[in-house]
């Protein structure tokens, strides 16, 4: 019974077979991050916790921008 799997186990894996599935997901995630950062930058005077939202958007990959658009845009100064 093998308990540890290393990088040598990935040598026989066909990466080109999963690329059409993974690439669109990565592109959509990148677009979401860019749009969220642009929106945060444009409205940085009225948004609260700009640094915190920047960290959430960048490091919580796809969920971060979605959280920003659902929660973060509501919490602004008038």
MMTF fields as JSON, N, C-alpha, C and O atoms, coordinates in Angstrom:
{
  "mmtfVersion": "1.0.0",
  "mmtfProducer": "UNKNOWN",
  "numBonds": 311,
  "numAtoms": 312,
  "numGroups": 78,
  "numChains": 1,
  "numModels": 1,
  "chainsPerModel": [1],
  "groupsPerChain": [78],
  "chainIdList": ["A"],
  "bondAtomList": [4, 2, 8, 6, 12, 10, 16, 14, 20, 18, 24, 22, 28, 26, 32, 30, 36, 34, 40, 38, 44, 42, 48, 46, 52, 50, 56, 54, 60, 58, 64, 62, 68, 66, 72, 70, 76, 74, 80, 78, 84, 82, 88, 86, 92, 90, 96, 94, 100, 98, 104, 102, 108, 106, 112, 110, 116, 114, 120, 118, 124, 122, 128, 126, 132, 130, 136, 134, 140, 138, 144, 142, 148, 146, 152, 150, 156, 154, 160, 158, 164, 162, 168, 166, 172, 170, 176, 174, 180, 178, 184, 182, 188, 186, 192, 190, 196, 194, 200, 198, 204, 202, 208, 206, 212, 210, 216, 214, 220, 218, 224, 222, 228, 226, 232, 230, 236, 234, 240, 238, 244, 242, 248, 246, 252, 250, 256, 254, 260, 258, 264, 262, 268, 266, 272, 270, 276, 274, 280, 278, 284, 282, 288, 286, 292, 290, 296, 294, 300, 298, 304, 302, 308, 306],
  "bondOrderList": [1, 1, 1, 1, 1, 1, 1, 1, 1, 1, 1, 1, 1, 1, 1, 1, 1, 1, 1, 1, 1, 1, 1, 1, 1, 1, 1, 1, 1, 1, 1, 1, 1, 1, 1, 1, 1, 1, 1, 1, 1, 1, 1, 1, 1, 1, 1, 1, 1, 1, 1, 1, 1, 1, 1, 1, 1, 1, 1, 1, 1, 1, 1, 1, 1, 1, 1, 1, 1, 1, 1, 1, 1, 1, 1, 1, 1],
  "groupList": [{"groupName": "UNK", "atomNameList": ["N", "CA", "C", "O"], "elementList": ["N", "C", "C", "O"], "formalChargeList": [0, 0, 0, 0], "bondAtomList": [1, 0, 2, 1, 3, 2], "bondOrderList": [1, 1, 2], "singleLetterCode": "X", "chemCompType": "L-PEPTIDE LINKING"}],
  "groupTypeList": [0, 0, 0, 0, 0, 0, 0, 0, 0, 0, 0, 0, 0, 0, 0, 0, 0, 0, 0, 0, 0, 0, 0, 0, 0, 0, 0, 0, 0, 0, 0, 0, 0, 0, 0, 0, 0, 0, 0, 0, 0, 0, 0, 0, 0, 0, 0, 0, 0, 0, 0, 0, 0, 0, 0, 0, 0, 0, 0, 0, 0, 0, 0, 0, 0, 0, 0, 0, 0, 0, 0, 0, 0, 0, 0, 0, 0, 0],
  "groupIdList": [1, 2, 3, 4, 5, 6, 7, 8, 9, 10, 11, 12, 13, 14, 15, 16, 17, 18, 19, 20, 21, 22, 23, 24, 25, 26, 27, 28, 29, 30, 31, 32, 33, 34, 35, 36, 37, 38, 39, 40, 41, 42, 43, 44, 45, 46, 47, 48, 49, 50, 51, 52, 53, 54, 55, 56, 57, 58, 59, 60, 61, 62, 63, 64, 65, 66, 67, 68, 69, 70, 71, 72, 73, 74, 75, 76, 77, 78],
  "secStructList": [7, 7, 7, 7, 7, 7, 4, 4, 4, 4, 6, 6, 7, 7, 2, 2, 2, 2, 2, 2, 2, 2, 2, 2, 2, 2, 2, 2, 2, 2, 2, 2, 2, 2, 2, 2, 2, 2, 2, 2, 2, 2, 6, 6, 6, 6, 5, 1, 7, 2, 2, 2, 2, 2, 2, 2, 2, 2, 2, 1, 2, 2, 2, 2, 2, 2, 2, 0, 0, 0, 0, 0, 6, 6, 1, 5, 7, 7],
  "xCoordList": [0.847, 0.0, 0.893, 1.795, 0.628, 1.424, 0.688, -0.461, 1.37, 0.742, 1.142, 0.464, 2.22, 2.704, 2.766, 3.297, 2.218, 2.264, 3.117, 2.924, 4.04, 4.933, 4.745, 3.846, 5.616, 5.54, 5.865, 5.434, 6.616, 6.935, 5.697, 5.69, 4.66, 3.414, 2.641, 1.752, 2.971, 2.28, 2.915, 2.413, 3.999, 4.683, 3.817, 3.891, 3.018, 2.191, 0.842, 0.026, 0.578, -0.722, -0.825, 0.112, -1.931, -2.156, -2.768, -3.982, -1.914, -2.361, -3.168, -4.044, -2.898, -3.626, -5.082, -5.915, -5.395, -6.779, -7.644, -8.833, -7.066, -7.868, -7.735, -8.464, -6.819, -6.619, -7.88, -8.147, -8.675, -9.901, -10.933, -11.82, -10.838, -11.769, -11.266, -12.047, -9.978, -9.408, -9.17, -9.364, -8.757, -8.406, -9.561, -9.341, -10.776, -11.875, -12.198, -12.548, -12.088, -12.338, -11.299, -11.635, -10.048, -8.989, -9.173, -8.924, -9.603, -9.809, -10.966, -10.865, -12.059, -13.201, -12.795, -13.19, -12.015, -11.54, -10.657, -10.778, -9.771, -8.902, -9.699, -9.415, -10.696, -11.541, -12.317, -12.436, -12.845, -13.558, -12.644, -13.049, -11.416, -10.462, -10.16, -10.156, -9.908, -9.586, -10.749, -10.538, -11.954, -13.116, -13.347, -13.666, -13.187, -13.376, -12.32, -12.646, -11.065, -10.01, -10.214, -9.975, -10.646, -10.916, -12.058, -11.967, -13.124, -14.251, -13.838, -14.238, -13.05, -12.578, -11.694, -11.788, -10.843, -9.961, -10.754, -10.46, -11.748, -12.544, -13.369, -13.626, -13.784, -14.645, -13.931, -14.575, -12.631, -11.865, -12.158, -11.936, -12.655, -12.964, -14.206, -14.311, -15.136, -16.387, -16.431, -17.311, -15.517, -15.495, -14.77, -13.808, -15.246, -14.566, -13.698, -14.028, -12.609, -11.706, -11.17, -11.274, -10.601, -10.099, -8.963, -8.916, -8.055, -6.94, -7.427, -6.939, -8.379, -8.932, -9.605, -9.416, -10.391, -11.059, -10.06, -10.274, -8.965, -7.93, -7.315, -7.113, -7.019, -6.448, -7.438, -7.047, -8.708, -9.722, -9.863, -9.936, -9.901, -10.062, -8.88, -9.067, -7.676, -6.491, -6.223, -5.809, -6.45, -6.025, -7.133, -6.848, -8.379, -9.471, -10.043, -11.252, -9.18, -9.339, -10.736, -11.08, -11.54, -12.817, -13.892, -14.767, -13.847, -14.86, -14.675, -15.661, -13.435, -13.144, -13.861, -14.538, -13.742, -14.482, -15.992, -16.697, -16.493, -17.934, -18.389, -19.437, -17.607, -17.921, -17.884, -18.734, -16.901, -16.814, -18.05, -18.614, -18.475, -19.62, -20.928, -21.854, -21.029, -22.274, -22.285, -23.329, -21.153, -21.104, -20.371, -20.847, -19.236, -18.351, -18.873, -18.546, -19.66, -20.163, -21.262, -21.539, -21.893, -22.956, -22.385, -22.985, -21.226, -20.657, -19.815, -18.588, -20.437, -19.691, -20.213, -21.339, -19.364, -19.776, -20.564, -20.268, -21.551, -22.372, -21.739, -22.303],
  "yCoordList": [-1.173, 0.0, 1.237, 1.367, 2.142, 3.355, 4.506, 4.806, 5.147, 6.222, 7.603, 8.583, 7.699, 9.0, 9.046, 8.142, 10.105, 10.305, 11.54, 12.568, 11.458, 12.565, 13.053, 12.616, 13.968, 14.532, 13.509, 13.656, 12.486, 11.47, 10.688, 10.078, 10.701, 10.037, 10.825, 10.276, 12.094, 12.936, 12.891, 13.529, 12.156, 12.096, 11.5, 11.949, 10.523, 9.874, 10.529, 10.02, 11.622, 12.282, 13.12, 13.841, 13.033, 13.776, 15.138, 15.262, 16.153, 17.497, 18.148, 18.968, 17.808, 18.408, 17.95, 18.602, 16.859, 16.381, 17.224, 17.407, 17.738, 18.533, 20.032, 20.813, 20.45, 21.868, 22.565, 23.684, 21.978, 22.66, 22.834, 23.68, 22.073, 22.208, 23.243, 24.06, 23.221, 24.066, 25.494, 26.438, 25.67, 26.988, 27.994, 29.123, 27.65, 28.632, 29.005, 30.153, 28.066, 28.373, 29.352, 30.274, 29.165, 30.075, 31.464, 32.469, 31.529, 32.82, 33.577, 34.785, 32.893, 33.541, 34.051, 35.149, 33.27, 33.713, 34.937, 35.847, 34.984, 36.137, 37.38, 38.475, 37.208, 38.344, 38.87, 40.082, 37.977, 38.408, 39.202, 40.229, 38.73, 39.43, 40.813, 41.789, 40.915, 42.205, 43.188, 44.357, 42.742, 43.626, 44.095, 45.262, 43.191, 43.57, 44.578, 45.538, 44.382, 45.329, 46.689, 47.721, 46.703, 47.973, 48.71, 49.919, 48.009, 48.634, 49.15, 50.245, 48.382, 48.817, 50.047, 50.952, 50.102, 51.255, 52.509, 53.598, 52.354, 53.514, 54.102, 55.306, 53.269, 53.733, 53.658, 53.439, 53.834, 53.679, 54.771, 54.557, 55.947, 57.005, 56.691, 57.11, 55.957, 55.682, 54.283, 53.997, 53.417, 52.056, 52.049, 52.788, 51.209, 50.983, 49.736, 48.827, 49.682, 48.524, 48.16, 47.01, 49.13, 48.903, 47.881, 47.0, 47.991, 47.051, 45.632, 44.676, 45.496, 44.176, 43.563, 42.379, 44.36, 43.835, 43.491, 42.54, 44.249, 43.914, 42.555, 41.74, 42.316, 41.031, 39.893, 38.834, 40.105, 39.069, 38.775, 37.612, 39.815, 39.621, 38.851, 37.963, 39.183, 38.56, 37.154, 36.291, 36.903, 35.633, 34.613, 33.466, 34.988, 34.025, 33.836, 33.923, 33.587, 33.477, 33.751, 34.922, 32.779, 33.018, 33.479, 34.259, 33.025, 33.396, 34.844, 35.514, 35.343, 36.703, 37.776, 38.614, 37.788, 38.793, 38.668, 39.677, 37.447, 37.258, 37.827, 38.469, 37.597, 38.19, 39.708, 40.379, 40.253, 41.708, 42.271, 43.267, 41.648, 42.172, 41.997, 42.785, 40.988, 40.785, 41.516, 42.018, 41.58, 42.172, 43.511, 44.476, 43.573, 44.731, 46.01, 47.099, 45.908, 47.119, 47.783, 48.965, 47.055, 47.644, 48.497, 49.5, 48.107, 48.801, 49.981, 49.904, 51.075, 52.27, 53.491, 53.514, 54.51, 55.776, 56.57, 56.53, 57.277, 58.086, 59.425, 60.225],
  "zCoordList": [0.0, 0.0, 0.0, 0.827, -0.94, -1.076, -0.397, -0.724, 0.556, 1.308, 0.824, 1.133, 0.078, -0.357, -1.886, -2.532, -2.432, -3.876, -4.141, -3.493, -5.064, -5.373, -6.796, -7.515, -7.179, -8.524, -9.606, -10.75, -9.255, -10.264, -10.691, -11.76, -9.876, -10.253, -11.317, -11.967, -11.495, -12.462, -13.851, -14.777, -14.006, -15.287, -16.391, -17.535, -16.082, -17.086, -17.276, -18.044, -16.616, -16.679, -17.949, -18.292, -18.634, -19.871, -19.537, -19.378, -19.433, -19.066, -20.175, -19.897, -21.406, -22.519, -22.559, -23.188, -21.909, -21.881, -20.953, -21.217, -19.871, -18.939, -19.17, -18.558, -20.041, -20.306, -20.824, -20.384, -21.733, -22.174, -21.059, -21.176, -20.012, -18.89, -17.897, -17.409, -17.591, -16.549, -17.031, -16.265, -18.271, -18.787, -18.748, -18.31, -19.179, -19.064, -17.623, -17.351, -16.704, -15.293, -14.772, -14.028, -15.153, -14.731, -15.344, -14.679, -16.596, -17.252, -16.615, -16.404, -16.305, -15.647, -14.266, -13.875, -13.529, -12.222, -12.32, -11.5, -13.302, -13.503, -13.878, -13.393, -14.74, -15.128, -13.927, -13.754, -13.099, -11.888, -10.962, -10.418, -10.784, -9.92, -10.475, -9.724, -11.769, -12.37, -12.274, -11.95, -12.544, -12.472, -11.037, -10.808, -10.073, -8.674, -8.232, -7.533, -8.623, -8.251, -8.914, -8.287, -10.16, -10.84, -10.156, -9.941, -9.811, -9.127, -7.755, -7.36, -7.033, -5.72, -5.841, -5.012, -6.85, -7.049, -7.411, -6.918, -8.266, -8.683, -7.545, -7.526, -6.601, -5.508, -4.158, -3.132, -4.148, -2.911, -1.892, -0.7, -2.32, -1.366, -0.534, 0.619, -1.12, -0.402, 0.199, 1.01, -0.173, 0.386, 1.719, 1.931, 2.599, 3.867, 3.746, 2.984, 4.477, 4.519, 3.138, 2.711, 2.447, 1.089, 1.101, 0.244, 2.058, 2.128, 2.404, 1.801, 3.304, 3.605, 2.382, 2.101, 1.65, 0.454, -0.634, -1.385, -0.738, -1.716, -1.407, -2.307, -0.142, 0.269, 0.006, -0.485, 0.329, 0.103, -1.388, -1.786, -2.212, -3.653, -4.232, -5.064, -3.803, -4.387, -3.878, -4.652, -2.596, -2.019, -1.827, -1.483, -2.037, -1.94, -3.346, -3.561, -4.253, -5.699, -6.254, -6.409, -6.553, -7.222, -6.247, -6.625, -5.027, -4.039, -3.578, -3.271, -3.522, -3.066, -3.862, -3.266, -5.198, -5.966, -5.836, -5.826, -5.737, -5.572, -4.232, -4.156, -3.169, -1.862, -1.929, -1.343, -2.643, -2.755, -3.453, -3.0, -4.547, -5.273, -4.507, -4.698, -3.649, -2.904, -1.559, -1.142, -0.883, 0.459, 0.465, 1.064, -0.187, -0.075, -0.701, -0.231, -1.727, -2.384, -1.58, -1.783, -0.674, 0.141, 1.257, 1.641, 1.785, 2.938, 2.546, 2.597, 2.156, 1.778, 2.499, 2.998, 2.542, 3.144, 2.112, 0.918, 2.581, 1.676, 1.384, 0.638]
}
